[in-house]
Amino acid sequence: MSKLKNSAAVLPEVIRFLKPYASLTILSIILSAASVFLTLYVPILIGDAIDFIIEAGKVDFGKIIPLLIRAAISVVLTAILTWIISTINNKITFEVIRDVRKAAFEKLQILPVSYLDSHPSGDIVSRVISDVDTFADGLLLGFTQLFTGVLTIIGTLIFMFILSPIIALIVVVLTPLSLFVARFVSKRTYDMFKLQSETRGEQTALIDEAIGSQKVVKAFGREDEIMEKYCEIDDKLVKCSLRATFFSSLVNPCTRFVNSVVYAAVGCFGALSVVGGLAGFGSMTVGTLSTFLSYANQYTKPFNEISGVVTELQNSLACARRIFDFIDEKPQTPDKENAVRVTDPSGKVSLKNVSFSYTPEQKLIEDLNLEVKPGQRIAIVGPTGCGKTTVINLLMRFYDVKEGSISLDNIDIRDIPRNDLRASYGMVLQETWLAGGTIRDNIKMGKPDATDEEVIAAAKAAHAHSFIKRLPDGYDTFIGEDGGSLSQGQKQLLCIARVMLCLPPMLILDEATSSIDTRTETKIQSAFARMMQGRTSFIVAHRLSTIREADVILVMKDGNVIEKGRHDELLAAGGFYADLYNSQFAV
Amino acid sequence: MKHLIKHAKKYMKEVICGPLFKLFEASFELGVPLVMQQIIDVGIGEGRKGYIVGMSFVLVLLGVLGLTSTVIAQYFSAKAAVGITSGMKRDLLSHIQSLSFTELDTAGTSTLITRMTSDANQVQNGINLTLRLFMRSPFIVFGAMIMAFTIDVKSALTFAAVIPALSIVVFGIMLICIPLYRHVQQKLDGVLGLTRENLTGVRVIRAFRREDYEKNRFTEKCEDLSAMQEKVGRISALMNPLTYVLINFAVLILIYIGAIRVETGILTQGAVIALYNYMSQILVELVKFANLIITITKSVACEHRMEKIYELRSSMKLAENAKDTQNVGSIKFKGVSLTYGTSSEPSLEGIDFEALPGETVGIIGGTGSGKSSLVNLIPRFYDASEGQILIGDTDIKELDIEKLRGRIGIVPQKAVLFRGTIKENLLWGNENAAEETITEALAVSQSADFVSEKEKGIEEFVEQNGRNFSGGQRQRLTIARALVRRPEVLILDDSTSALDFATDAALRKAIGELDYNPTVFIVSQRTSSLRNADKIVVLDDGRQVGLGTHEELLENCPVYREIHESQFRKEGERA
């Protein structure tokens, strides 16, 4: 229960999202109360009618027909109310889901990149998609279920007490049995389910491995050993799965049994009191007995539902916590109000005493100074994983420096609106990213109002036109998320075309290391060369020619810039760069 | 259904008893209104208290009997469901393991895994529910109607009218909603895709200042989704009110007809109440049945998908009187072409070369040029579409495939390790490897240092896919695994990409010095890794465009020269 209390702290935020639907929510509650009342009223009318059907020659049609008409009206009204209520509840649920998702997505766009880098994207996706669903389903539908459930129980009790207090008392005493039995069974099954899902997880892991790497299994002829291991786990799974399935399927029969005991008790005492055989039971009619019997049938149903709803509510509050934690996450520092607009920078970049680290414990860049004149080429060199992308992160302001400053045309980049800063750079990363959409949309990403001619010109400049032309729908070919069936090289050419189209004054380029064939690589090189003409460029460089032609080489190791200078200078210095050069290029 | 039925036969007793005991339970349930009728007509009518109490105990007894039969039924159903599915899964896994690479490629591993896991679970659930409910619900619905007919034919006609009407409403609404739900799912997938895209592409999106554009796109998709959900919701919300109206109107008509029949003395008051109770039983069961149909439809679809996998047949014909060969290290390709299953273009064409025992053969070419395809032919993972491969002068198709593979050590491109200890992983190469062999393999593969640095050394635990080791460490361990078998042929399929230059060089040197002198195939994209090979096969778009040593190829193979120069430019030459 403390868990429930804990997660209840999220309620104010839930209410914030419910506020626009306040009047609908209240309407839904009122209508639910009315429909519960009507649902309970119908059996009474039917019971009354039965009382006028006594035996041959003693049937009072004059009384029966008005009762039946009243019942018919109630039935129709209930039906209409039920439909309106579910429509309203649907509307609230689905629109709250939509609003929460929108809020989450808006947050996503302004969260610092550091947050997104440090949280697995699968986790965030599941918050925005499935957690929101569980939360809304559980909390909103669960709430209405709980509400009507409780209302039905209270209503039934009131009606029963009015009709016959003693029999009502018997029902009240017996029904908790059903709850107790259900609780008892599900507590036992919980452990079995846990064991089942653990064993199943173990089996899935093996299947994953065996089939996922089936080629290796075959290469080493390990099929039999895998089968043996599988059967061993499967024997265990069969055992615990049988128990879990069996015991969990006992809940319904057990509560059904308790219901039939209640039913028998109502029948017994009801009938006795009709006969007038029990002192203090008062006298009852057959019709009332029939009403009681149908109450006894419905009465336990909400109890069973409520016990299910409570776990569901707990679950949904936990999901709500996860989604609202995300929505309440601290956004990146907003652009300054008096930010200086920069529209066409010359490309002069300077880094002054820049220090940066991702975590306080591990120092990365320290006291880095660099003056880049317009049109210069900066090559960033170092072994894999040395933090070359860190520099890109800082230049584009995906991350802010910890100390010191970076300025563009002598303006601190923190004083420039992010959009202006980023518009000044054209970026081509090695890990290509394409949006789901057409080829044309992807090229136009940086300049949505570009004409078709401009798009084709950019594609031609990037050597992408010829392969695009050969695709089934040319520029209108739809590519799925992450580029779909395009090869790595083709994707990179598209990313280059994308930058070619808007061609900002500065460039950030990440040279490909592998997985691209020589010819495509040559094309990419010449496209890069064309772009770089007259532009300040930062290049994560792997090829010798790029490095040799650079105006400044930043040599990085373990996240640090350890050397800085021109090729000849660095070679002459005989430091890390010289070692690197000798091992990689001068075989 | 073939395999399901095959395994169901082994659980004949359970498959029959499950539904049978369910029917017993249903019969007991159908008895309740009749007993109640007796209580009212006889007990109340004649004022016999003892009779009332007695009949109430009969009601409890019916409950006890019902409970007992269900418990038995649930047990049998669970046993059959779990047992049948387990049998099907075992068959399926062993079948999957018997497939050749060609079928694994066409089916796709993720598909196969889904069949073995979530599809199988769905089937198990489906079998269980079918055995439990498929007979019971219709039995109660029609049973209630038949009981009504035994009470009074004329009143029972209401049942005959309302059951079809209810069925039309329940199944009709479901039929309309199912395809709509599919649309909802598609739209939800769209929202999910966009969210994921925005996470993976965050840098590009921000670099191109697309935040607002993406927000609009997302809003649009969300509005679309919620509009669709509300539309489906409005239709499916009709189910409860419509069935409620139908059932209750039927009850009212029943009471009216009952009243007339009682007036004329044909029916008793108790009989009317019994009819009323039967009517109430129908609705619950009909809705349950409709939901069951949905679950079963899903399970049947899953079962079909599993059956489809059984239908895959290994396309590789194994030799009947398989020969064992002595000289595995001598390998000859004669005009070999390879066309994969469905593709129209060959992936390899006109491959012609010979590797002598102990030689080192380099294979080079761009991405997709067919390098891996070529080496995959050596352990006969695929059969050549044309031409012939000779292993020690025998056609590869006449050899015992198990023995052949047992003498080849292959290091695949993707460095995969399996859950277990390092040692267990190494023993894949050779179950009976001696301690010294393992030590040697670790040393040659340059793994000795980092393995000994591990807390438990060679007994260190390897997580699934080896994710607790770095890429370079995994590659070296997969090389060690191949070496543990002291293979006659060693295939390195671009398997040193994560190693730094010095380690790579040390590795190649150590392999060259192995005392058992294997024939080595090295696949690479870099000429620097191959310059010391005895011969190099140059591939371009699946065709063999060059064969010779590094120097020869530089001289006379333009493709090789181009590759080399792109990596070293002109100035690399001088060294």
Interface residues (C-beta under 8 A of the other chain):
Chain A: V42 I46 A49 I50 F52 I53 I54 E55 A56 G57 V59 F61 I64 I65 L68 A71 A72 V75 V76 T78 A79 I80 T82 W83 S86 T87 N90 K91 F94 E95 I97 R98 R101 K102 F105 E106 L108 Q109 I110 V113 L116 S121 I124 V125 V128 I129 R200 T204 A205 L206 I207 D208 E209 A210 I211 G212 S213 Q214 K215 V216 V217 K218 A219 F220 G221 R222 E223 I226 M227 Y230 C231 D234 L237 V238 S241 L242 T245 F246 S249 L250 P253 C254 R256 F257 S260 V261 Y263 A264 A265 G267 C268 A271 L272 V274 V275 G277 V286 L289 S290 L293 S294 N297 P383 M396 F398 R418 N419 R422 A423 Y425 M427 L429 W433 A435 G436 M445 G446 P448 E481 D482 S487 Q488 G489 R498 S514 S515 I516 D517 T518 R519 T520 E521 T522 R543 L544 S545 S583 Q584 F585 A586 V587
Chain B: E25 V32 M36 I39 I40 G43 I44 G47 K49 I52 V53 M55 S56 F57 L59 V60 L62 G63 V64 G66 L67 T70 V71 Q74 Y75 S77 A78 K79 A81 V82 G83 S86 K89 R90 L93 S94 I96 Q97 S98 F101 L104 T109 L112 I113 M116 T117 N121 Q124 N128 R132 L188 V191 L192 G193 L194 T195 R196 E197 N198 L199 T200 G201 V202 R203 V204 I205 R206 A207 F208 R209 R210 E211 Y213 E214 K215 F218 T219 C222 E223 L225 S226 Q229 E230 G233 R234 A237 L238 N240 P241 L242 Y244 V245 N248 F249 V251 L252 I255 Y256 G258 A259 I260 V262 E263 T264 G265 T268 Q269 G270 V272 I273 Y276 N277 S280 G366 T367 G368 S369 P379 F381 E402 R405 G406 I408 I410 P412 V416 F418 R419 W428 G429 Q464 N465 R481 S497 D500 F501 A502 Q525 S528 R531 E562 I563 S566 F568 R569 E571 G572 A575
